[in-house]
Amino acid sequence: MINVGKVEFPSKEWAEIFCNKINENNNYKNVAKGWKWPLMFKVISLPNELLNKFPSGSIGIKADLYEGQCKGVEFYDDANKGNADFVLSAAFEDWMKILSGELNPVSAILQGKLKLEKGSMATVMRFPSAAVELVKSAQEASK
């Protein structure tokens, strides 16, 4: 795991802080009205130090998002054990760039670095401001 602040990403502890940061984000509450689906963030292409801990090669962080709230999170040491209506997947290195602010999530989608593995892109594209606010909450969780 890589230390990105008080806790390591990816971890159950980071996921719980992320959920709390979403709930503290008033902008997210406003722009995510209408979003009613769980979303899983899938981390692939793990560096060797994480592969030793997570031999599945993929980690999942599922956020139960509903109308601008995070109702809970689940952490999967194998993303294939989790399921959500929407699944966003990226390499560990790209998630770290998104968390550091070096890579914009919309640019990441356009460049094919962040992929919607499951769910409707048309639905996702109706909530661009919510995506930006989710990233801000993730960045806060990483401080």
DSSP file (Angstrom, degrees, kcal/mol; ACC not computed):
  #  RESIDUE AA STRUCTURE BP1 BP2  ACC     N-H-->O    O-->H-N    N-H-->O    O-->H-N    TCO  KAPPA ALPHA  PHI   PSI    X-CA   Y-CA   Z-CA
    1    1 A M              0   0    0      0, 0.0     2,-0.5     0, 0.0    10,-0.0   0.000 360.0 360.0 360.0 153.7    0.0    0.0    0.0
    2    2 A I  E     -A    9   0A   0      7,-1.9     7,-2.5     2,-0.0     2,-0.5  -0.916 360.0-126.2-110.0 128.7    1.1    3.5   -0.6
    3    3 A N  E     +A    8   0A   0     -2,-0.5     5,-0.2     5,-0.2     3,-0.1  -0.616  32.4 170.4 -75.5 121.1    0.8    6.1    2.2
    4    4 A V        -     0   0    0      3,-1.7     2,-0.4    -2,-0.5    -1,-0.1   0.033  67.5 -50.0-118.2  24.7   -1.2    9.0    0.9
    5    5 A G  S    S-     0   0    0    138,-0.2   138,-0.1     2,-0.1   137,-0.1  -0.975 115.4  -8.7 146.1-131.2   -1.7   10.8    4.2
    6    6 A K  S    S+     0   0    0     -2,-0.4     2,-0.3   135,-0.2   136,-0.1   0.817 131.1  29.0 -72.4 -30.5   -2.9    9.4    7.5
    7    7 A V  S    S-     0   0    0    134,-0.3    -3,-1.7    -5,-0.0     2,-0.3  -0.796  86.7-102.4-127.6 168.9   -3.9    6.1    5.9
    8    8 A E  E     -A    3   0A   0     -2,-0.3     6,-0.5    -5,-0.2    -5,-0.2  -0.665  38.8-106.0 -93.8 146.8   -2.8    4.0    3.0
    9    9 A F  E    S+A    2   0A   0     -7,-2.5    -7,-1.9    -2,-0.3     2,-0.1  -0.965  99.1  30.2-113.0 132.7   -4.6    3.7   -0.3
   10   10 A P  S    S+     0   0    0      0, 0.0     2,-0.3     0, 0.0    -1,-0.2   0.564  92.9 115.4 -89.8 144.1   -6.1    1.3   -1.1
   11   11 A S  S  > S-     0   0    0      1,-0.1     4,-2.3    -2,-0.1     5,-0.1  -0.980  72.6-108.8-159.8 162.6   -7.4    0.1    2.3
   12   12 A K  H  > S+     0   0    0     -2,-0.3     4,-2.1     1,-0.2     5,-0.2   0.893 120.5  53.9 -61.3 -39.4  -10.6   -0.4    4.2
   13   13 A E  H  > S+     0   0    0      1,-0.2     4,-2.1     2,-0.2    -1,-0.2   0.916 108.3  48.1 -63.1 -43.5   -9.6    2.5    6.4
   14   14 A W  H  > S+     0   0    0     -6,-0.5     4,-2.8     1,-0.2    -1,-0.2   0.926 110.0  53.0 -61.8 -43.8   -9.2    4.8    3.4
   15   15 A A  H  X S+     0   0    0     -4,-2.3     4,-2.2     1,-0.2    -2,-0.2   0.888 108.7  49.5 -59.6 -40.6  -12.5    3.7    2.0
   16   16 A E  H  X S+     0   0    0     -4,-2.1     4,-2.0     2,-0.2    -1,-0.2   0.900 111.8  47.8 -67.4 -40.2  -14.3    4.6    5.3
   17   17 A I  H  X S+     0   0    0     -4,-2.1     4,-2.7     2,-0.2    -2,-0.2   0.907 109.6  54.7 -64.6 -41.4  -12.6    8.0    5.4
   18   18 A F  H  X S+     0   0    0     -4,-2.8     4,-2.2     2,-0.2    -2,-0.2   0.924 107.3  49.6 -56.6 -47.3  -13.6    8.5    1.7
   19   19 A C  H  X S+     0   0    0     -4,-2.2     4,-2.0     1,-0.2    51,-0.3   0.917 111.6  48.8 -59.7 -44.4  -17.3    7.8    2.6
   20   20 A N  H  X S+     0   0    0     -4,-2.0     4,-1.3     1,-0.2    -1,-0.2   0.903 109.9  51.5 -62.3 -41.2  -17.1   10.3    5.5
   21   21 A K  H  X S+     0   0    0     -4,-2.7     4,-0.6     1,-0.2    -1,-0.2   0.864 107.2  53.6 -65.5 -36.1  -15.6   12.9    3.2
   22   22 A I  H >< S+     0   0    0     -4,-2.2     3,-1.2     1,-0.2     7,-0.2   0.939 108.9  49.1 -60.4 -46.3  -18.4   12.4    0.7
   23   23 A N  H 3< S+     0   0    0     -4,-2.0    -1,-0.2     1,-0.3    -2,-0.2   0.740 110.1  51.2 -68.9 -22.3  -21.0   13.0    3.4
   24   24 A E  H 3< S+     0   0    0     -4,-1.3     2,-1.1    -5,-0.1    -1,-0.3   0.556  88.4  95.8 -85.9  -9.2  -19.1   16.2    4.5
   25   25 A N    <X  -     0   0    0     -3,-1.2     4,-1.9    -4,-0.6     3,-0.2  -0.704  50.6-177.3 -90.4  98.2  -19.1   17.5    0.9
   26   26 A N  H  > S+     0   0    0     -2,-1.1     4,-1.7     1,-0.2    -1,-0.2   0.832  82.7  58.2 -65.0 -32.7  -22.1   19.8    0.6
   27   27 A N  H  > S+     0   0    0      1,-0.2     4,-2.4     2,-0.2    -1,-0.2   0.916 105.7  50.0 -62.3 -41.2  -21.3   20.5   -3.1
   28   28 A Y  H  > S+     0   0    0      1,-0.2     4,-2.1     2,-0.2    -2,-0.2   0.928 105.9  56.0 -62.2 -44.2  -21.6   16.7   -3.8
   29   29 A K  H  < S+     0   0    0     -4,-1.9    -1,-0.2    -7,-0.2    -2,-0.2   0.897 112.6  43.1 -53.3 -41.6  -25.0   16.6   -1.9
   30   30 A N  H >< S+     0   0    0     -4,-1.7     3,-0.7     1,-0.2    -1,-0.2   0.908 118.6  39.9 -73.5 -43.5  -26.3   19.3   -4.3
   31   31 A V  H 3< S+     0   0    0     -4,-2.4    99,-0.4     1,-0.2    -2,-0.2   0.611 109.1  60.0 -87.1 -10.8  -24.9   18.0   -7.6
   32   32 A A  T ><  +     0   0    0     -4,-2.1     3,-2.3    -5,-0.2    36,-0.6   0.295  67.6 131.3-100.5  10.0  -25.6   14.3   -7.0
   33   33 A K  T <  S+     0   0    0     -3,-0.7     3,-0.1     1,-0.3    97,-0.1  -0.455  73.8  30.2 -60.0 130.2  -29.3   14.5   -6.6
   34   34 A G  T 3  S+     0   0    0      1,-0.3     2,-0.5    -2,-0.2    -1,-0.3   0.135  87.0 119.0 102.8 -19.6  -30.8   11.8   -8.8
   35   35 A W    <   +     0   0    0     -3,-2.3    32,-3.9     1,-0.1    -1,-0.3  -0.719  28.1 161.3 -81.2 124.2  -27.8    9.4   -8.5
   36   36 A K        +     0   0    0     -2,-0.5    30,-0.1    30,-0.3    -1,-0.1   0.086  36.2  96.0-132.1  22.9  -29.2    6.2   -6.9
   37   37 A W  S    S-     0   0    0     47,-0.0    28,-0.4    48,-0.0     2,-0.1  -0.922  70.6-114.0-126.3 141.9  -26.6    3.5   -7.7
   38   38 A P        -     0   0    0      0, 0.0    48,-1.4     0, 0.0     2,-0.4  -0.402  32.5-154.1 -63.8 147.8  -23.7    1.9   -5.9
   39   39 A L  E     -Bc  63  86B   0     24,-2.6    24,-3.2    46,-0.2     2,-0.5  -0.993   4.2-156.5-130.4 127.9  -20.3    2.6   -7.6
   40   40 A M  E     -Bc  62  87B   0     46,-3.0    48,-2.9    -2,-0.4     2,-0.6  -0.915   5.3-152.5-108.9 131.2  -17.3    0.4   -7.4
   41   41 A F  E     -Bc  61  88B   0     20,-3.0    20,-2.2    -2,-0.5     2,-0.5  -0.898  16.9-158.1 -97.3 117.5  -13.8    1.8   -7.9
   42   42 A K  E     -Bc  60  89B   0     46,-3.7    48,-2.1    -2,-0.6     2,-0.6  -0.861   3.9-157.6-104.6 128.5  -11.6   -1.0   -9.2
   43   43 A V  E     +Bc  59  90B   0     16,-3.2    16,-2.3    -2,-0.5    48,-0.2  -0.922  22.6 166.6-108.0 118.0   -7.8   -0.8   -8.9
   44   44 A I  E     + c   0  91B   0     46,-2.4    48,-2.7    -2,-0.6    49,-0.2  -0.616  47.4  48.9-121.7-178.8   -5.8   -2.9  -11.3
   45   45 A S  S    S-     0   0    0     12,-0.4    48,-0.4    46,-0.2    47,-0.2   0.946  77.3-164.1  50.0  56.1   -2.2   -3.2  -12.5
   46   46 A L        -     0   0    0     11,-0.5    -1,-0.1    -3,-0.2    45,-0.0  -0.387  18.3-112.7 -71.5 144.5   -1.0   -3.2   -8.9
   47   47 A P    >>  -     0   0    0      0, 0.0     4,-2.2     0, 0.0     3,-1.2  -0.333  38.6 -98.2 -69.2 162.8    2.7   -2.6   -8.1
   48   48 A N  H 3> S+     0   0    0      1,-0.3     4,-2.0     2,-0.2     5,-0.2   0.849 121.8  57.7 -53.3 -41.7    4.7   -5.5   -6.7
   49   49 A E  H 3> S+     0   0    0      1,-0.2     4,-0.6     2,-0.2    -1,-0.3   0.840 112.4  41.9 -62.8 -30.3    4.4   -4.5   -3.1
   50   50 A L  H <> S+     0   0    0     -3,-1.2     4,-3.3     2,-0.2     3,-0.2   0.819 107.4  60.1 -83.1 -31.9    0.6   -4.5   -3.4
   51   51 A L  H  < S+     0   0    0     -4,-2.2    -2,-0.2     1,-0.2    -1,-0.2   0.860 100.6  56.9 -61.7 -34.1    0.5   -7.7   -5.4
   52   52 A N  H  < S+     0   0    0     -4,-2.0    -1,-0.2    -5,-0.2    -2,-0.2   0.879 116.5  34.9 -62.5 -36.6    2.2   -9.5   -2.5
   53   53 A K  H  < S+     0   0    0     -4,-0.6    -2,-0.2    -3,-0.2    -1,-0.2   0.815 129.2  34.5 -86.8 -33.1   -0.7   -8.4   -0.3
   54   54 A F    ><  +     0   0    0     -4,-3.3     3,-2.1     1,-0.1    -1,-0.2  -0.707  65.2 175.0-124.4  78.6   -3.5   -8.7   -2.9
   55   55 A P  T 3  S+     0   0    0      0, 0.0    -1,-0.1     0, 0.0    -4,-0.1   0.654  71.0  76.8 -63.3 -14.7   -2.6  -11.6   -5.1
   56   56 A S  T 3  S-     0   0    0     21,-0.4    22,-0.1     2,-0.1    -5,-0.1   0.792  98.3-134.3 -64.0 -25.3   -5.9  -11.3   -7.0
   57   57 A G  S <  S+     0   0    0     -3,-2.1   -11,-0.5    20,-0.2   -12,-0.4   0.413  75.7  74.6  86.4  -2.9   -4.3   -8.4   -8.8
   58   58 A S        -     0   0    0     19,-0.3    21,-1.2   -14,-0.1     2,-0.4  -0.995  58.4-162.2-146.7 139.9   -7.4   -6.2   -8.4
   59   59 A I  E     -B   43   0B   0    -16,-2.3   -16,-3.2    -2,-0.3     2,-0.4  -0.915   9.4-154.1-118.9 144.0   -8.9   -4.3   -5.5
   60   60 A G  E     -BD  42  76B   0     16,-2.3    16,-3.2    -2,-0.4     2,-0.5  -0.967  11.5-172.8-122.7 136.7  -12.4   -3.0   -5.2
   61   61 A I  E     -BD  41  75B   0    -20,-2.2   -20,-3.0    -2,-0.4     2,-0.6  -0.959  15.1-165.3-123.6 110.3  -13.9   -0.1   -3.2
   62   62 A K  E     -BD  40  74B   0     12,-2.7    12,-2.1    -2,-0.5     2,-0.5  -0.854   2.3-165.1-102.9 123.3  -17.6    0.0   -3.4
   63   63 A A  E     -BD  39  73B   0    -24,-3.2   -24,-2.6    -2,-0.6     2,-1.4  -0.926  17.6-140.4-107.8 126.6  -19.4    3.1   -2.3
   64   64 A D  E     -     0   0B   0      8,-3.0     7,-3.4    -2,-0.5     2,-0.4  -0.695  32.7-176.0 -84.9  90.7  -23.2    2.9   -1.7
   65   65 A L  E     + D   0  70B   0     -2,-1.4     2,-0.3   -28,-0.4     5,-0.2  -0.759  11.3 164.1 -97.4 133.0  -24.1    6.3   -3.2
   66   66 A Y  E >   - D   0  69B   0      3,-2.4     3,-1.0    -2,-0.4   -30,-0.3  -0.885  65.2 -26.0-153.1 116.0  -27.7    7.5   -3.1
   67   67 A E  T 3  S-     0   0    0    -32,-3.9   -34,-0.2    -2,-0.3   -31,-0.1   0.864 127.6 -40.7  50.8  46.3  -29.0   11.0   -3.6
   68   68 A G  T 3  S+     0   0    0    -36,-0.6     2,-0.3   -33,-0.3    -1,-0.3   0.612 119.2 101.3  84.0  12.1  -25.8   12.8   -2.6
   69   69 A Q  E <   -D   66   0B   0     -3,-1.0    -3,-2.4   -37,-0.2     2,-0.7  -0.929  65.7-136.3-127.2 151.8  -24.9   10.6    0.3
   70   70 A C  E     -D   65   0B   0     -2,-0.3    -5,-0.2   -51,-0.3     3,-0.1  -0.942  18.7-174.7-103.6 112.0  -22.6    7.7    0.9
   71   71 A K  E     -     0   0B   0     -7,-3.4     2,-0.2    -2,-0.7    -6,-0.1   0.491  62.2 -43.4 -86.8  -3.0  -24.6    5.1    2.9
   72   72 A G  E     -     0   0B   0     -8,-0.4    -8,-3.0     2,-0.0     2,-0.3  -0.801  52.8-122.7 155.6 164.7  -21.6    2.9    3.4
   73   73 A V  E     -D   63   0B   0     -2,-0.2     2,-0.4   -10,-0.2   -10,-0.2  -0.950   9.4-158.7-133.5 154.5  -18.5    1.3    1.8
   74   74 A E  E     -D   62   0B   0    -12,-2.1   -12,-2.7    -2,-0.3     2,-0.5  -0.989   9.7-150.5-130.0 142.4  -17.2   -2.2    1.2
   75   75 A F  E     -D   61   0B   0     -2,-0.4     2,-0.5   -14,-0.2   -14,-0.2  -0.953   9.7-165.6-115.4 130.9  -13.5   -3.1    0.5
   76   76 A Y  E     -D   60   0B   0    -16,-3.2   -16,-2.3    -2,-0.5     3,-0.2  -0.967  19.4-159.4-119.4 124.1  -12.7   -6.1   -1.6
   77   77 A D  S    S+     0   0    0     -2,-0.5   -21,-0.4     1,-0.3     2,-0.3   0.571  99.3  38.6 -74.8  -7.4   -9.2   -7.6   -1.7
   78   78 A D  S >  S-     0   0    0    -18,-0.1     3,-2.5   -22,-0.1     4,-0.4  -0.902  78.4-153.9-138.9 109.9  -10.4   -9.1   -5.0
   79   79 A A  G >  S+     0   0    0    -21,-1.2     3,-1.5    -2,-0.3   -20,-0.1   0.763  91.6  69.3 -57.3 -26.1  -12.6   -6.8   -7.0
   80   80 A N  G 3  S+     0   0    0      1,-0.3    -1,-0.3   -22,-0.2   -21,-0.1   0.673  89.9  62.8 -68.2 -15.1  -14.3   -9.8   -8.6
   81   81 A K  G <  S+     0   0    0     -3,-2.5    -1,-0.3     2,-0.0     2,-0.2   0.632  97.9  71.3 -81.2 -14.1  -15.9  -10.6   -5.3
   82   82 A G    <   -     0   0    0     -3,-1.5     2,-0.3    -4,-0.4   -42,-0.0  -0.599  62.3-165.9-101.2 163.1  -17.8   -7.3   -5.4
   83   83 A N        +     0   0    0     -2,-0.2     2,-0.3   -44,-0.0   -44,-0.0  -0.992  12.5 162.4-147.6 140.6  -20.6   -6.1   -7.6
   84   84 A A        -     0   0    0     -2,-0.3   -45,-0.1   -44,-0.1     3,-0.1  -0.975  48.0-113.7-152.1 160.6  -22.1   -2.7   -8.2
   85   85 A D  S    S+     0   0    0    -47,-0.3     2,-0.4    -2,-0.3   -46,-0.2   0.817 108.9  34.3 -65.5 -30.9  -24.4   -1.1  -10.8
   86   86 A F  E     -c   39   0B   0    -48,-1.4   -46,-3.0    33,-0.1     2,-0.4  -0.992  69.1-173.1-128.5 134.1  -21.4    1.0  -12.0
   87   87 A V  E     -cE  40 118B   0     31,-2.1    30,-2.4    -2,-0.4    31,-1.2  -0.981   3.3-168.6-130.2 120.1  -17.8    0.0  -12.0
   88   88 A L  E     -cE  41 116B   0    -48,-2.9   -46,-3.7    -2,-0.4     2,-0.4  -0.931  13.4-167.7-106.5 128.7  -14.9    2.4  -12.8
   89   89 A S  E     +cE  42 115B   0     26,-3.0    26,-3.1    -2,-0.5     2,-0.3  -0.938  15.7 152.7-123.5 137.9  -11.6    0.7  -13.4
   90   90 A A  E     -cE  43 114B   0    -48,-2.1   -46,-2.4    -2,-0.4    24,-0.1  -0.984  46.1 -91.6-154.9 158.7   -8.0    2.2  -13.6
   91   91 A A  E  >  -c   44   0B   0     22,-0.5     4,-2.3    -2,-0.3     3,-0.5  -0.372  41.0-113.2 -66.1 150.1   -4.5    1.2  -13.0
   92   92 A F  H  > S+     0   0    0    -48,-2.7     4,-2.4     1,-0.2     5,-0.2   0.903 118.0  55.3 -50.0 -46.5   -3.1    1.9   -9.5
   93   93 A E  H  > S+     0   0    0    -48,-0.4     4,-1.6     1,-0.2    -1,-0.2   0.876 108.8  47.2 -58.7 -39.6   -0.7    4.4  -11.0
   94   94 A D  H  > S+     0   0    0     -3,-0.5     4,-2.2     2,-0.2    -1,-0.2   0.874 109.0  53.5 -72.7 -37.0   -3.6    6.3  -12.7
   95   95 A W  H  X S+     0   0    0     -4,-2.3     4,-2.8     1,-0.2    -2,-0.2   0.915 108.3  51.6 -59.9 -41.2   -5.7    6.3   -9.5
   96   96 A M  H  X S+     0   0    0     -4,-2.4     4,-1.8     1,-0.2     6,-0.3   0.888 108.9  50.1 -64.2 -37.4   -2.7    7.8   -7.7
   97   97 A K  H  X>S+     0   0    0     -4,-1.6     6,-1.8     2,-0.2     5,-1.6   0.881 111.5  48.7 -66.9 -37.5   -2.5   10.6  -10.3
   98   98 A I  H ><5S+     0   0    0     -4,-2.2     3,-0.8     4,-0.2    -2,-0.2   0.929 111.9  49.0 -65.9 -45.0   -6.2   11.3   -9.9
   99   99 A L  H 3<5S+     0   0    0     -4,-2.8    -2,-0.2     1,-0.2    -1,-0.2   0.824 111.7  49.0 -64.9 -31.3   -5.8   11.4   -6.1
  100  100 A S  H 3<5S-     0   0    0     -4,-1.8    -1,-0.2    -5,-0.2    -2,-0.2   0.603 114.3-116.7 -83.7 -10.4   -2.9   13.8   -6.3
  101  101 A G  T <<5S+     0   0    0     -3,-0.8    -3,-0.2    -4,-0.7    -2,-0.1   0.478  86.5 115.6  88.0   2.5   -4.7   16.0   -8.7
  102  102 A E  S   <S+     0   0    0     -5,-1.6     2,-0.4    -6,-0.3    -4,-0.2   0.768  75.3  43.6 -74.5 -26.5   -2.2   15.4  -11.5
  103  103 A L  S    S-     0   0    0     -6,-1.8    -2,-0.2    -9,-0.1    -1,-0.2  -0.982  79.0-138.2-127.5 123.7   -4.9   13.6  -13.7
  104  104 A N     >  -     0   0    0     -2,-0.4     4,-2.6     1,-0.1     5,-0.2  -0.607  17.3-134.0 -76.2 134.9   -8.4   15.0  -14.2
  105  105 A P  H  > S+     0   0    0      0, 0.0     4,-1.9     0, 0.0     5,-0.1   0.855 105.7  51.2 -62.8 -34.6  -11.0   12.1  -14.1
  106  106 A V  H  > S+     0   0    0      2,-0.2     4,-2.4     1,-0.2     5,-0.2   0.929 112.2  46.8 -67.6 -43.2  -12.8   13.3  -17.2
  107  107 A S  H  > S+     0   0    0      1,-0.2     4,-2.5     2,-0.2     6,-0.2   0.896 109.2  56.0 -60.9 -39.8   -9.5   13.5  -19.1
  108  108 A A  H  <>S+     0   0    0     -4,-2.6     5,-2.2     2,-0.2     6,-1.8   0.883 108.4  46.9 -61.2 -39.3   -8.7   10.0  -17.7
  109  109 A I  H ><5S+     0   0    0     -4,-1.9     3,-1.2     4,-0.2    -1,-0.2   0.939 112.9  48.7 -66.5 -46.7  -11.9    8.7  -19.2
  110  110 A L  H 3<5S+     0   0    0     -4,-2.4    -2,-0.2     1,-0.3    -1,-0.2   0.837 112.5  48.8 -63.4 -32.5  -11.2   10.4  -22.6
  111  111 A Q  T 3<5S-     0   0    0     -4,-2.5    -1,-0.3    -5,-0.2    -2,-0.2   0.502 114.6-117.5 -84.2  -4.3   -7.7    9.0  -22.6
  112  112 A G  T < 5S+     0   0    0     -3,-1.2    -3,-0.2    -4,-0.4    -2,-0.1   0.611  86.3 114.3  78.8  11.9   -8.9    5.5  -21.8
  113  113 A K  S   <S+     0   0    0     -5,-2.2   -22,-0.5    -6,-0.2     2,-0.5   0.769  76.7  44.9 -83.8 -27.1   -7.0    5.4  -18.5
  114  114 A L  E    S-E   90   0B   0     -6,-1.8     2,-0.4   -24,-0.1    -2,-0.3  -0.979  82.5-167.2-118.1 118.2  -10.3    5.3  -16.5
  115  115 A K  E     -E   89   0B   0    -26,-3.1   -26,-3.0    -2,-0.5     2,-1.1  -0.875  25.2-136.5-115.5 138.3  -12.8    2.9  -17.9
  116  116 A L  E     +E   88   0B   0     -2,-0.4   -28,-0.2   -28,-0.2     3,-0.1  -0.803  27.9 175.5 -86.0 101.9  -16.5    2.4  -17.2
  117  117 A E  E     +     0   0B   0    -30,-2.4     2,-0.3    -2,-1.1    -1,-0.2   0.778  67.5  16.5 -80.0 -27.3  -16.5   -1.4  -17.0
  118  118 A K  E    S+E   87   0B   0    -31,-1.2   -31,-2.1    -3,-0.1    -1,-0.3  -0.995 100.9  41.1-149.1 139.1  -20.2   -1.6  -16.0
  119  119 A G  S    S-     0   0    0     -2,-0.3     2,-0.6   -33,-0.2   -33,-0.1  -0.446  87.9 -53.2 113.4 172.6  -23.0    0.8  -16.1
  120  120 A S     >  -     0   0    0     -2,-0.2     4,-2.2     1,-0.2     5,-0.1  -0.758  30.1-159.4 -92.7 120.3  -24.4    3.4  -18.5
  121  121 A M  H  > S+     0   0    0     -2,-0.6     4,-2.8     1,-0.2     5,-0.2   0.856  96.3  59.9 -63.1 -34.1  -22.0    6.1  -19.8
  122  122 A A  H  > S+     0   0    0      2,-0.2     4,-0.6     1,-0.2    -1,-0.2   0.900 107.0  45.9 -60.9 -40.2  -25.0    8.2  -20.6
  123  123 A T  H >4 S+     0   0    0      2,-0.2     3,-1.2     1,-0.2     4,-0.3   0.937 112.4  49.9 -66.7 -46.4  -26.0    8.1  -17.0
  124  124 A V  H >< S+     0   0    0     -4,-2.2     3,-1.9     1,-0.3    -2,-0.2   0.905 106.6  56.2 -57.7 -42.4  -22.5    8.9  -15.8
  125  125 A M  H 3< S+     0   0    0     -4,-2.8    -1,-0.3     1,-0.3    -2,-0.2   0.636  95.6  65.4 -70.6 -13.1  -22.3   11.9  -18.2
  126  126 A R  T << S+     0   0    0     -3,-1.2    -1,-0.3    -4,-0.6    -2,-0.2   0.605 104.8  47.7 -78.0 -10.6  -25.4   13.4  -16.7
  127  127 A F    <>  +     0   0    0     -3,-1.9     4,-2.0    -4,-0.3    -1,-0.2  -0.279  62.2 138.3-125.6  47.0  -23.4   13.8  -13.4
  128  128 A P  H  > S+     0   0    0      0, 0.0     4,-2.0     0, 0.0     5,-0.1   0.889  77.9  50.5 -62.5 -37.6  -20.0   15.4  -14.4
  129  129 A S  H  > S+     0   0    0      1,-0.2     4,-2.2     2,-0.2     5,-0.1   0.866 108.2  53.1 -67.7 -34.6  -20.1   17.8  -11.4
  130  130 A A  H  > S+     0   0    0    -99,-0.4     4,-2.4     2,-0.2    -1,-0.2   0.893 107.3  52.2 -66.0 -38.8  -20.8   14.9   -9.1
  131  131 A A  H  X S+     0   0    0     -4,-2.0     4,-2.1     2,-0.2    -2,-0.2   0.921 109.2  49.6 -62.0 -43.6  -17.8   13.1  -10.5
  132  132 A V  H  X S+     0   0    0     -4,-2.0     4,-2.1     1,-0.2    -2,-0.2   0.916 112.0  48.0 -61.1 -43.2  -15.6   16.1   -9.8
  133  133 A E  H  X S+     0   0    0     -4,-2.2     4,-2.2     2,-0.2    -1,-0.2   0.850 108.0  54.8 -69.0 -33.9  -16.9   16.4   -6.3
  134  134 A L  H  X S+     0   0    0     -4,-2.4     4,-2.4     2,-0.2    -1,-0.2   0.917 108.8  49.1 -62.1 -42.4  -16.3   12.6   -5.7
  135  135 A V  H  X S+     0   0    0     -4,-2.1     4,-2.7     2,-0.2    -2,-0.2   0.912 108.8  52.4 -63.9 -41.6  -12.7   13.1   -6.7
  136  136 A K  H  X S+     0   0    0     -4,-2.1     4,-2.2     1,-0.2    -1,-0.2   0.907 110.1  48.9 -59.9 -41.0  -12.4   16.1   -4.4
  137  137 A S  H  X S+     0   0    0     -4,-2.2     4,-2.2     2,-0.2    -2,-0.2   0.896 110.9  50.0 -65.1 -39.5  -13.7   13.9   -1.5
  138  138 A A  H  X S+     0   0    0     -4,-2.4     4,-1.0     2,-0.2    -2,-0.2   0.891 110.1  50.5 -64.4 -39.7  -11.2   11.2   -2.5
  139  139 A Q  H  < S+     0   0    0     -4,-2.7     3,-0.4     1,-0.2     4,-0.3   0.893 109.6  50.5 -65.5 -38.8   -8.4   13.8   -2.5
  140  140 A E  H >< S+     0   0    0     -4,-2.2     3,-1.4     1,-0.2    -2,-0.2   0.892 107.3  54.2 -63.4 -39.5   -9.5   14.9    1.0
  141  141 A A  H 3< S+     0   0    0     -4,-2.2  -134,-0.3     1,-0.3    -1,-0.2   0.752 106.5  54.5 -64.6 -23.0   -9.5   11.3    2.2
  142  142 A S  T 3<        0   0    0     -4,-1.0    -1,-0.3    -3,-0.4    -2,-0.2   0.443 360.0 360.0 -93.2  -1.0   -5.9   11.1    1.0
  143  143 A K    <         0   0    0     -3,-1.4    -1,-0.2    -4,-0.3  -138,-0.2   0.471 360.0 360.0 -84.8 360.0   -4.6   14.1    2.9
